[in-house]
Amino acid sequence: MSSPRGSTASLAPPSPGTPSAPVGRFGALAGWAQRHRWAALVLWVAVLAAITLGSTAAGSAYKNDFTLPGTDSQTATDLFKKHGSDQAGDSVEIVFKDAAGIKSAKARIEPMLAEVKQMAGIADVRSPFSDASAISKDGTIAYASVTLDGKTEEVPKEDVAEVIDVAQHIATDDLQVEVGGEAARNAQDQDPPTAELAGVVAALVILVLLFGSLLAASLPLITALFAVGGAVGLIALASHIFTVADFTPPVLMLVGLGVGVDYALLIFYRYRHELLTGARPDEAGRKALDSAGRTVFFAGCTVIVALLGLVALGLGSLQGIALAVAITVLVTMAASLVLLPALLAHCGMRIRRHVLKQQARATAKGRTEGNRWRAMARAVQRRPVPTLLVGVIALLALSAPALGMRLGFADAGNTPKDTTSRQAYDLLAEGFGPGFNGPLIVLVKGGQDAGKTVQAKLATTDGVAEASPAMPSQDGALSTVFVYPTTSPQAEGTVDLVHHLRDDVAPPLEHATGAEVMVGGATAASQDVSETLADRLPLFVAVVVGVSSLLLLLVFRSVWIPVKAAILNLLSISAALGVITLVFQHGWFGAQPGPVEAFIPALIFAIVFGLSMDYEVFLVSRIHEEWMRTRDPAQSVREGLASTGKVITAAAAIMMFVFGAFILSSDRMLQQFGLGLAVAILLDAVVIRCLIVPAVMQMLGKRAWWLPAWLDRKLPEVSIEHPEHN
């Protein structure tokens, strides 16, 4: 199909008598978009405008849902609500510090607390002057507990922001006032869209360097921006029906931008390749869709299947994120398959002239496209075993820290030091000990005597700094004890204490009192979510890997291709998780040490596994084309890498910059997400696709395409290659 290496494609179109290659379904789709280019563009603009107007008018209903039925923490929360306990709602703390003694500021504090109690979203306010335990031993630090009328995700951020403003209004040079708690942390100003802008600029720069033309570079970017714009509006509308977390928009915007540019780039690069073989612009568009378009469709479906697999993990907010990103990938895939061909039809002749002139200049200088990649492939093929060992050992070394990865959730202790929630966190730790910021709420379902017995035992338990008096619910059926660990909320000691209370302390107390004892609270709930996700992750991984491997088996009619792809994809993901563990759990490069966000492994696996399949299919399909044409395994690998190495590297560079832009965020989860995706894409494109895959394919030789005859007869025919190669 391709012209001889180094030749200049003819500017003249094929003669009228030249028979046309058969057109597949994706080529037919491209043909429709080309014939109805204006209709396709107007349709996309109209749909985008309608979605934008609709989402603007309806607004969004983002909300976080970390409920996990069946756990102690969730059962405790449900009982709080059922029996009318004040602890049913979350709380924020207004923290005061006055070096002269907090009681000297009572005249300023009390009126402010009375005003807060009357505000929207507030169920109760407890003054530090009515509770001696709310004032530190040295009398300089105190806190007021502000109970919200619901969980953090149910109370509007505007109401909590107003509490912060009213509280800090009484601050003076002598009196420091800060507001802490999860609701206060969430209510603070969000980051400006720095990451999104950085991603767009990086993508444009790389595309211009790749194609040497602003017009050519802009088409994949325009396609991606159209897709992201539509996806953002759709997710805002979907948030009224499904539970979609409030941190979803920046995630789907950057994922949509990265994936959208990636998909459009793969199609556009194949379009450019077809132009260099002498195809007319309309013919090149159809051929590009029939080959690279099929790859994009396959890769997109793989990502969507992986993301929808997250729904099986059973966590509300994670399900919403999975649905949102799956919709984003679906829209970007549709834009690449319909909008991009229409744009190419408008600009085809100008792009063709530029591509052919660029090729003519390269030929005049004696440069042949892909020569460097051929040379690298030859070097790998001469020493496949050492190359494979070096690559695998490097990935295993990076993966090793992930074995000790500890899952959890960020709290105010991980936020920037200039935020009020972080300063409140530090003041509370200074005045009342590190465990004060993550109390465990022990619920006793029984009489008040049982509550007192449980409280007395908890107060003397190792790892407990203090246990508050048992507080009865409104109907007297429950008692609540606040347990303050000796360690901070994210410390391993706190995790051990939760297990100790549930496994060793609670059972004897239940036997002695006849009451039911449950350990809840935000800290315990975070641990429950983390452990549940960790327990369910292996099954999720197995299902996604199994389905993807089956698809590769159908496409390439080979046993070893899907096995190789699954193992290498898992290696790149585990290496990325190892890097996250080193940076965020062990505090490398100045990051604050703490647990890895519980959602991160599942999200990174779902997205990276699908994107890795994208590069896998794009590279291996080109190798397979050459194999079907020459039956020479070594040459097939060289030519496949020469044809795809440049575009895979460019696409990976774009994805790395786009995902790496997450690191600019102040949100710890987004930082981990961005670093993990960027590292995984880097390793996949450079170490795996450029080194390990050629080495493995060289070692396998003809056996790479082996499939038992009995299985070949039973499998249905599925192809992602151009019909003329089938």
C-alpha positions in Angstrom: 0.0 0.0 0.0 2.8 2.4 0.8 5.2 4.0 -1.7 8.9 3.0 -1.8 10.8 4.6 1.1 12.2 7.9 0.2 10.2 8.5 -2.9 8.1 11.6 -3.5 4.4 11.0 -4.0 3.0 12.3 -7.2 1.0 15.4 -7.2 -1.3 14.0 -9.9 -4.4 12.1 -8.9 -4.7 8.5 -9.9 -6.0 7.9 -13.4 -9.8 7.5 -13.8 -9.4 3.9 -14.7 -7.6 3.0 -11.4 -9.9 0.7 -9.5 -10.9 2.0 -6.1 -10.1 0.1 -2.9 -13.1 -1.4 -1.2 -14.5 0.9 1.4 -15.4 -0.3 4.9 -18.0 1.1 7.3 -15.7 3.7 8.7 -14.6 4.7 5.2 -18.3 5.1 4.3 -18.8 7.2 7.4 -15.9 9.4 6.3 -17.4 9.6 2.8 -20.7 10.9 4.3 -18.9 13.5 6.4 -16.9 14.6 3.3 -19.9 14.9 1.0 -22.0 16.7 3.7 -19.1 18.7 5.2 -21.1 21.8 5.8 -24.0 19.8 7.3 -21.6 17.9 9.6 -20.0 21.1 10.8 -23.3 23.0 11.3 -24.7 19.9 13.1 -21.8 19.8 15.5 -22.0 23.5 16.2 -25.7 23.3 16.7 -25.5 20.4 19.1 -22.6 22.0 21.1 -24.6 25.3 21.3 -27.8 23.4 22.4 -25.9 21.5 25.1 -24.1 24.6 26.3 -27.3 26.6 26.5 -29.1 23.7 28.2 -26.4 23.1 30.8 -26.1 26.8 31.5 -29.9 27.2 32.0 -30.2 24.0 34.1 -26.9 24.5 36.0 -25.1 21.6 37.6 -25.9 19.4 40.6 -22.5 18.0 41.4 -22.3 16.2 44.7 -20.0 13.8 46.5 -21.3 10.4 47.7 -18.9 8.3 49.6 -21.5 6.1 51.2 -20.7 2.4 51.4 -23.6 0.3 52.6 -22.7 -2.6 54.9 -19.8 -1.0 56.7 -19.7 0.0 60.3 -19.2 3.7 59.5 -22.2 3.8 57.1 -24.4 1.9 59.5 -23.5 4.4 62.3 -24.4 7.3 60.0 -27.7 5.8 59.1 -28.6 5.2 62.8 -27.6 8.8 63.7 -30.2 10.0 61.2 -32.8 7.5 62.2 -32.6 8.4 65.9 -32.2 12.1 65.6 -28.7 12.4 66.9 -27.0 15.8 66.5 -24.0 13.9 65.0 -26.1 13.0 61.9 -24.7 16.1 60.3 -21.0 16.8 59.7 -19.4 19.7 61.5 -16.9 22.5 61.0 -14.7 24.0 63.7 -14.2 27.7 64.3 -10.8 27.8 65.9 -9.4 30.7 67.9 -6.0 31.6 69.2 -5.1 34.5 71.5 -1.7 34.6 73.2 -3.3 36.6 76.1 -5.8 33.9 76.8 -8.9 33.0 74.8 -11.3 34.2 77.5 -10.2 37.7 77.0 -11.8 37.6 73.5 -15.2 36.2 74.8 -17.0 39.5 74.1 -16.1 39.2 70.4 -16.6 35.5 70.0 -20.0 35.0 71.6 -22.0 37.4 69.4 -20.3 36.0 66.2 -21.3 32.4 67.3 -24.9 33.6 67.9 -25.0 35.0 64.3 -23.6 31.8 62.9 -26.3 29.7 64.6 -29.0 31.6 62.7 -27.4 31.0 59.3 -28.7 28.7 56.6 -27.3 25.1 56.7 -26.5 25.2 60.5 -28.1 22.8 62.9 -26.3 23.8 66.1 -23.3 25.7 67.5 -21.5 24.8 70.7 -19.4 27.6 72.2 -16.0 26.8 73.7 -17.1 28.7 76.8 -19.8 26.2 77.6 -17.4 23.2 77.3 -14.1 23.3 79.2 -12.7 20.5 77.0 -12.9 22.9 74.0 -10.2 25.1 75.5 -6.5 24.0 75.4 -4.7 23.4 78.7 -2.7 26.6 78.3 -5.9 28.6 77.6 -4.7 30.1 74.3 -6.5 28.0 71.8 -10.2 27.1 71.6 -12.7 25.9 69.2 -16.5 26.1 68.6 -18.2 23.1 67.0 -20.7 24.1 64.3 -22.9 21.2 63.4 -24.3 21.3 59.8 -27.8 20.2 59.0 -26.5 17.4 56.7 -23.4 15.7 55.4 -20.7 17.8 53.9 -21.8 16.9 50.3 -25.4 17.9 51.1 -24.7 21.4 52.4 -24.2 24.2 49.8 -20.7 25.4 49.6 -22.0 29.0 49.7 -23.5 28.5 53.2 -20.2 27.2 54.5 -18.3 30.0 52.8 -20.5 32.5 54.5 -19.7 30.9 57.9 -16.0 31.4 57.1 -16.5 35.1 56.2 -18.6 35.8 59.3 -16.1 34.0 61.6 -13.0 35.7 60.2 -14.6 39.1 60.4 -13.8 39.3 64.1 -10.1 38.5 63.7 -7.6 41.1 65.0 -3.9 41.3 65.3 -4.2 39.5 68.6 -7.0 37.1 67.8 -6.5 34.6 65.1 -9.7 33.0 63.7 -9.6 30.0 61.3 -12.3 27.6 60.1 -11.6 23.9 59.7 -13.3 20.7 58.7 -13.9 18.9 55.4 -16.8 21.3 54.5 -14.6 24.3 55.1 -11.9 22.8 52.9 -14.3 22.1 50.1 -15.8 25.6 50.3 -12.6 27.5 49.6 -11.9 29.1 46.2 -11.1 26.7 43.4 -8.0 26.9 41.3 -8.1 29.0 38.1 -8.1 26.9 34.9 -4.3 26.9 34.7 -4.0 23.2 34.0 -6.5 23.3 31.1 -4.8 26.3 29.4 -1.3 24.7 29.9 -2.6 21.5 28.3 -4.0 23.3 25.2 -0.8 25.3 24.7 1.4 22.3 25.1 -0.7 20.3 22.6 -0.6 23.1 20.0 3.2 23.5 20.3 3.8 19.8 19.9 1.4 19.5 16.9 3.1 22.4 15.1 6.5 20.9 15.6 5.2 17.6 14.4 3.5 18.8 11.2 5.3 22.1 10.6 1.9 23.8 9.8 -0.4 25.7 12.1 -3.4 24.6 10.0 -2.5 20.9 10.2 -1.8 21.3 13.9 -5.0 23.0 14.7 -7.4 20.3 13.3 -6.8 17.7 16.0 -7.0 20.4 18.6 -10.2 21.9 17.3 -11.7 18.4 17.2 -10.7 17.8 20.8 -12.0 21.1 22.0 -15.4 20.6 20.3 -15.6 17.2 21.9 -14.7 18.5 25.4 -17.1 21.4 25.2 -20.0 19.0 24.4 -18.9 16.5 27.1 -18.7 19.1 29.8 -22.3 20.3 29.1 -23.6 16.7 29.0 -22.0 15.8 32.3 -23.5 19.0 33.9 -26.9 17.9 32.7 -26.3 14.3 33.8 -25.4 15.4 37.3 -29.1 16.1 37.9 -29.8 12.4 37.3 -26.6 10.6 38.5 -24.3 11.2 41.4 -21.3 13.1 39.9 -18.6 14.3 42.2 -17.7 18.0 42.3 -14.1 17.4 41.3 -15.2 15.6 38.1 -15.1 18.6 35.6 -11.4 19.3 35.7 -10.7 15.5 35.4 -13.0 15.1 32.3 -11.7 18.3 30.7 -8.1 17.2 30.8 -8.8 13.6 30.0 -11.1 14.7 27.1 -8.4 17.0 25.8 -5.7 14.4 26.0 -7.8 11.6 24.5 -9.4 13.8 21.9 -6.1 15.1 20.5 -4.7 11.6 20.7 -7.5 10.0 18.7 -7.6 12.9 16.1 -3.8 12.8 15.8 -3.7 9.1 15.0 -6.4 9.5 12.2 -4.7 12.7 10.9 -1.3 11.1 10.7 -2.7 8.1 8.8 -4.4 10.7 6.5 -1.1 12.3 5.9 0.5 8.9 5.2 -2.2 8.2 2.5 -1.6 11.6 0.9 2.1 10.7 0.6 1.2 7.6 -1.3 -0.6 9.7 -3.9 -4.1 9.4 -2.7 -6.5 12.3 -3.3 -7.7 14.1 -0.2 -11.2 12.5 -0.2 -9.7 9.1 -0.8 -7.1 9.6 1.9 -9.8 10.5 4.4 -11.7 7.3 3.7 -8.6 5.2 3.9 -7.5 6.9 7.1 -10.9 6.2 8.7 -10.9 2.6 7.5 -7.6 1.9 9.2 -6.7 4.4 12.0 -10.4 5.2 12.5 -11.0 1.5 13.3 -8.1 1.7 15.8 -9.6 4.7 17.5 -13.0 3.0 17.7 -11.5 -0.1 19.2 -9.4 1.9 21.7 -12.3 4.1 22.6 -14.5 1.1 23.3 -11.8 -0.5 25.4 -11.5 2.7 27.6 -15.3 2.9 27.9 -15.5 -0.8 28.9 -12.8 -0.3 31.5 -14.5 2.8 32.9 -17.9 1.3 33.1 -16.2 -1.6 35.0 -15.7 0.9 37.8 -19.5 0.9 38.3 -19.1 -2.6 39.7 -17.0 -1.3 42.6 -20.2 0.1 44.1 -19.1 3.5 45.3 -21.4 6.4 44.3 -18.8 9.1 43.5 -16.5 6.7 41.7 -19.4 5.5 39.5 -20.2 9.1 38.6 -16.6 9.8 37.6 -16.5 6.6 35.5 -19.7 7.6 33.8 -18.5 11.1 33.1 -15.2 10.1 31.7 -16.8 7.3 29.6 -19.2 9.8 28.1 -16.3 12.2 27.4 -14.4 9.4 25.6 -17.5 8.5 23.6 -18.0 12.1 22.5 -14.3 12.5 21.6 -14.4 9.3 19.6 -17.5 10.5 17.7 -15.8 13.8 17.0 -12.7 12.1 15.6 -14.8 9.8 13.3 -17.3 12.5 12.1 -16.1 16.0 12.7 -12.5 15.5 11.8 -13.3 14.1 8.3 -15.5 17.1 7.6 -12.7 19.4 8.7 -10.3 17.5 6.4 -12.7 17.8 3.5 -12.6 21.6 3.9 -8.8 21.9 4.2 -7.7 18.8 2.3 -6.1 20.4 -0.8 -4.2 23.0 1.3 -2.9 20.2 3.6 -2.0 18.0 0.6 0.1 20.8 -0.9 1.9 21.4 2.4 2.5 17.7 3.0 3.9 17.0 -0.5 6.1 20.1 -0.4 7.4 19.1 3.0 8.2 15.6 1.7 9.9 17.0 -1.4 12.2 19.2 0.8 13.0 16.2 3.0 13.8 14.1 -0.1 16.0 16.8 -1.5 18.0 16.8 1.7 18.3 13.1 1.6 16.1 12.4 4.6 13.7 9.5 4.6 10.8 9.5 7.1 11.1 6.8 9.7 14.8 6.1 9.2 15.7 6.8 12.8 13.0 4.5 14.0 14.2 1.8 11.6 17.7 2.2 13.0 16.4 1.9 16.6 14.4 -1.2 15.6 17.4 -2.8 14.1 19.4 -2.1 17.2 16.8 -3.7 19.4 16.5 -6.7 17.0 20.2 -7.3 17.2 20.0 -7.6 21.0 16.4 -8.4 21.9 17.1 -10.3 25.1 19.2 -7.6 26.8 16.8 -4.9 25.7 13.8 -6.8 27.1 15.6 -7.5 30.4 16.6 -3.9 30.9 13.1 -2.6 30.1 11.3 -5.2 32.3 13.8 -4.7 35.2 13.3 -0.9 35.1 9.5 -1.3 35.2 9.7 -3.8 38.0 12.0 -1.5 40.0 9.5 1.4 39.6 6.6 -0.9 40.5 8.2 -2.2 43.8 7.1 0.7 46.0 3.5 0.1 45.0 3.6 -3.1 47.0 3.6 -0.9 50.1 1.0 1.6 48.9 -1.4 2.8 51.6 -4.8 4.0 50.4 -6.7 6.8 52.1 -8.1 10.3 51.5 -6.5 13.7 51.8 -7.6 16.0 54.6 -6.9 19.6 55.6 -3.4 18.5 56.7 -2.6 18.1 53.0 -3.9 21.5 51.8 -1.7 24.6 51.2 -0.5 26.2 54.4 -2.1 29.6 53.6 -5.6 28.2 53.6 -7.9 28.7 56.6 -8.7 25.0 56.8 -5.0 24.1 57.0 -4.3 26.7 59.6 -7.3 25.5 61.7 -5.9 21.9 61.4 -2.5 23.0 62.6 -4.0 25.0 65.5 -6.1 22.1 66.7 -3.2 19.8 66.5 -1.1 22.3 68.5 -3.7 22.8 71.2 -5.3 19.4 71.5 -2.9 16.8 70.0 -2.6 15.3 66.5 -5.5 12.9 66.8 -8.0 15.7 67.4 -8.4 16.4 63.7 -9.7 12.9 63.0 -11.9 11.7 65.9 -13.6 8.4 65.7 -17.3 8.4 66.5 -18.2 5.3 68.5 -22.0 4.6 68.5 -23.5 2.5 71.2 -27.0 1.2 70.4 -28.3 0.5 73.9 -29.1 2.3 77.2 -27.2 5.2 78.7 -25.5 2.8 81.2 -24.1 0.8 78.3 -22.8 4.1 76.8 -21.0 5.0 80.0 -19.4 1.5 80.2 -18.2 1.7 76.7 -16.8 5.2 77.3 -14.9 4.1 80.3 -13.2 1.2 78.4 -12.4 3.4 75.4 -10.7 6.0 77.6 -8.2 3.4 78.8 -7.5 1.8 75.4 -4.0 2.0 74.0 -3.8 4.5 71.1 -6.6 6.7 72.6 -5.7 10.1 73.8 -9.2 11.0 75.1 -12.8 9.7 75.0 -15.6 12.2 75.4 -18.5 11.6 77.8 -21.3 9.4 76.2 -23.9 11.7 74.7 -27.4 10.3 74.3 -29.5 10.8 71.2 -32.9 12.7 71.3 -34.8 9.5 71.8 -32.3 7.9 74.2 -31.8 4.8 72.1 -28.2 5.7 71.2 -25.1 7.0 72.9 -22.2 8.6 71.1 -18.6 8.7 72.2 -15.9 10.8 70.5 -12.6 9.0 70.6 -9.5 11.0 69.9 -6.5 8.9 68.7 -2.9 9.7 69.8 -2.0 9.8 66.1 -3.0 12.0 63.2 -5.9 11.0 60.9 -3.7 9.7 58.1 -1.2 7.9 60.3 -0.9 4.1 60.2 -1.5 4.1 64.0 -5.0 5.5 63.5 -5.7 2.8 60.9 -4.5 0.2 63.4 -6.7 1.7 66.2 -9.8 1.4 64.1 -9.2 -2.3 63.5 -8.3 -2.8 67.2 -11.5 -1.1 68.4 -13.7 -3.1 66.0 -11.9 -6.5 66.3 -10.7 -6.6 69.9 -12.5 -3.9 72.0 -16.1 -3.9 70.7 -16.9 -7.6 70.9 -16.2 -8.0 74.6 -18.1 -4.8 75.3 -21.1 -6.0 73.3 -21.1 -9.3 75.2 -20.9 -7.5 78.6 -23.5 -4.8 78.0 -25.8 -6.4 75.4 -25.5 -3.2 73.3 -24.3 -2.9 69.7 -21.0 -1.0 69.3 -20.0 0.5 66.0 -17.0 2.7 65.0 -17.8 5.5 62.6 -16.9 9.0 61.7 -15.1 10.5 58.7 -11.8 8.9 59.5 -13.2 5.4 59.9 -15.4 5.9 56.8 -12.4 6.9 54.7 -10.7 3.7 55.9 -13.7 1.6 55.0 -13.9 3.1 51.5 -10.1 2.5 51.0 -10.2 -1.1 52.1 -13.3 -1.9 50.1 -11.8 -0.5 46.9 -8.6 -2.4 47.6 -10.5 -5.7 48.1 -12.6 -5.2 44.9 -9.8 -3.9 42.6 -8.4 -7.4 41.7 -11.7 -8.6 40.3 -12.2 -5.4 38.4 -8.7 -5.6 36.9 -9.2 -9.3 35.9 -12.5 -8.5 34.1 -11.1 -5.6 32.2 -7.9 -7.4 31.2 -9.9 -10.5 30.2 -12.3 -8.5 28.0 -9.5 -6.5 26.4 -7.4 -9.6 25.7 -10.4 -11.3 24.1 -10.8 -8.3 21.8 -7.2 -8.4 20.8 -7.4 -12.1 20.2 -10.3 -11.5 17.8 -8.6 -8.6 16.0 -5.1 -10.1 15.5 -5.9 -13.8 15.4 -3.0 -14.5 17.8 -2.6 -15.9 21.3 0.6 -14.2 22.1 -0.3 -10.6 21.1 -3.0 -10.2 23.8 -0.9 -12.0 26.5 2.0 -9.6 25.8 -0.3 -6.6 25.7 -1.9 -7.5 29.1 1.4 -8.1 30.9 3.1 -5.0 29.5 0.1 -2.7 30.2 -0.1 -3.9 33.8 3.6 -3.3 34.2 3.3 0.3 33.0 0.4 1.0 35.3 2.1 -0.7 38.4 5.2 1.4 37.7 3.1 4.6 37.6 1.5 3.6 40.9 5.0 3.0 42.3 6.1 6.5 41.3 3.0 8.0 43.0 3.8 6.0 46.2 7.3 7.4 46.2 6.3 11.0 45.7 3.1 11.3 47.7 3.3 8.5 50.3 7.1 8.8 51.1 7.3 12.6 50.4 9.8 12.7 47.5 10.4 16.0 45.7 9.0 18.0 48.6 5.5 16.5 48.5 3.7 16.2 51.9 3.8 12.5 53.0 0.4 10.8 53.3 -1.7 8.0 51.9 -2.4 7.6 48.2 -6.0 8.7 47.4 -8.2 5.6 47.4 -9.7 6.4 43.9 -6.4 6.7 42.2 -5.4 3.1 41.4 -8.8 2.2 39.9 -9.1 5.4 37.9 -5.6 5.3 36.6 -6.0 1.6 35.7 -9.2 2.2 33.8 -7.9 5.1 31.8 -4.3 4.0 31.2 -5.2 0.5 30.2 -7.5 1.8 27.5 -5.0 4.3 26.2 -2.2 1.7 26.3 -4.4 -0.5 24.1 -4.7 2.5 21.8 -1.0 2.6 21.2 -0.8 -1.2 21.2 -3.4 -1.6 18.4 -1.9 1.3 16.4 1.6 -0.2 16.4 0.7 -3.9 16.1 -1.9 -3.3 13.4 0.9 -1.6 11.2 3.2 -4.5 12.0 0.4 -6.9 11.0 -0.1 -5.0 7.7 3.5 -5.5 6.9 3.5 -9.1 8.0 0.5 -9.8 5.7 2.3 -8.1 2.9 5.8 -9.5 3.3 5.6 -12.5 5.7 9.0 -11.3 7.1 8.6 -10.9 10.9 11.8 -8.8 11.3 11.0 -6.4 8.5 7.4 -6.1 9.7 8.5 -4.9 13.1 11.0 -2.4 11.6 8.4 -0.9 9.1 5.6 -0.9 11.7 7.8 1.0 14.2 9.0 3.4 11.4 5.5 4.1 10.4 4.1 4.7 13.9 7.0 5.6 16.2 6.9 9.3 15.4 3.1 9.7 15.9 3.0 7.5 19.0 5.8 9.6 20.6 4.1 12.8 19.6 0.7 11.6 20.9 2.3 10.5 24.1 4.1 13.8 24.6 0.8 15.6 24.2 -0.9 13.3 26.7 2.1 13.7 29.1 1.9 17.5 29.1 -1.9 17.5 29.3 -2.1 15.1 32.2 1.1 16.5 33.8 -0.8 19.9 33.9 -2.8 18.3 36.8 0.3 18.7 38.9 -0.2 22.5 38.8 -3.4 22.0 40.8 -3.5 22.5 44.5 -5.7 19.5 44.9 -3.7 16.5 46.1 -6.0 14.0 44.3 -5.6 15.8 41.0 -1.8 16.0 41.5 -1.6 12.2 42.0 -3.9 11.6 39.1 -1.9 13.8 36.7 1.5 12.4 37.8 0.3 8.8 37.5 -1.2 9.3 34.0 1.8 11.2 32.8 4.3 8.6 34.0 2.3 5.7 32.7 1.9 7.2 29.3 5.7 8.0 29.2 6.7 4.5 30.1 4.2 3.0 27.7 5.2 5.0 24.7 9.0 5.0 25.2 10.0 1.9 27.2 7.2 -0.5 26.1 6.2 0.5 22.5 9.7 1.5 21.3 11.9 -1.0 23.2 10.1 -4.0 24.8 7.4 -4.6 22.1 10.0 -4.7 19.2 12.2 -7.0 21.3 9.4 -9.4 22.2 8.1 -9.4 18.6 11.7 -10.2 17.4 12.0 -13.1 19.8 8.6 -14.5 18.9 9.2 -14.2 15.2 6.5 -16.0 13.2 5.1 -17.4 16.4 3.7 -14.0 17.3 0.8 -14.7 14.9 0.2 -18.2 16.1 -3.4 -19.3 16.7 -4.6 -22.9 17.1 -6.5 -24.0 14.0 -9.5 -25.2 16.0 -9.8 -21.8 17.7 -9.3 -19.9 14.4 -12.3 -21.8 13.0 -14.5 -20.9 15.9 -13.6 -17.2 16.3 -15.7 -14.6 14.4 -13.9 -12.5 11.8 -13.1 -9.0 13.3 -10.6 -6.6 11.6 -9.4 -3.1 12.3 -7.3 -2.9 9.2 -8.1 -1.4 5.8 -10.2 -3.8 3.7 -7.5 -4.2 1.1 -5.4 -5.9 3.8 -8.0 -8.4 4.9 
